[in-house]
Amino acid sequence: MRLIVCKNYDEISKKASELVKNIMLENPNPIFGFATGSSPIGMYENLIEMNKKGEIDFSNAVSVNLDEYMDIDEDNPQSYHYFMHDNLFSHINIKKENVHIPSASSDTFEEDIKKYNEVLDSVGTRDVQILGIGRNGHIAFNEPNDKLNLRTNIVDLKKSTIEANSRFFEKEEDVPTKAISMGLEDIFNSKMIILLASGAKKHDAIQNLINSPYLDLQNPSTTLHLHNNFVLIVDEDAYNG
Ligand code: GLP
């Protein structure tokens, strides 16, 4: 693991976007794993800016996203489809057909899981996987559990996740209780993994991730120690509490 402690949110965003830019300068056909949440928004803003200035080009880029709530319309402003288009894809020159975001409904979830695993298989190894972290240590929507999914699956969201994510909804009851999420094997199928964390609310999860002497399935992010190019970028509040 490579740990980078930055002063604040702007600095983590700058650092992460520079790493992504370097990857893009070396490889004109980059494959991305993108994430939702407030943590990568600043990085996305920088990438949009760089793309507008012509410093980076997404015309041959491919992207796969980590997760999506179950039974949510893609045009619902709380959906991860909406988030990704609003915060990144509609502002850069990526081709629509190269953007992949999972979706699942209660009626078709088995087919939806299969379909997304097929997408992941055809896209193959990513150049960089961007991650945030839940307050309980979840990555994508892989929640603390006795067993962690290796591949895409439907997951039950923990109460603490529903509470944390309710800040984006009108009321807590509106937060979906299930999601479709990429599993650990697919998250790991990337040449580099960058996890971004900011703010004191992430302190416990980050300290547990850094210091855990074993794989702690109650903090799924600890599995990232097994990846040989894992970069953890945190701000001082997330690091020091
Ligand atoms: C959600 C997402 C995760 C994300 C996490 C943290 O639960 N499924 O992929 O990492 O939130 O979000 P934030 O960056 O807003 O703290």
Residues whose N, C-alpha, C, O or C-beta is under 5 A from the ligand:
A	BS01	GLP	A35 T36 G37 S38 S39 D67 L131 G132 I133 G134 A140 F141
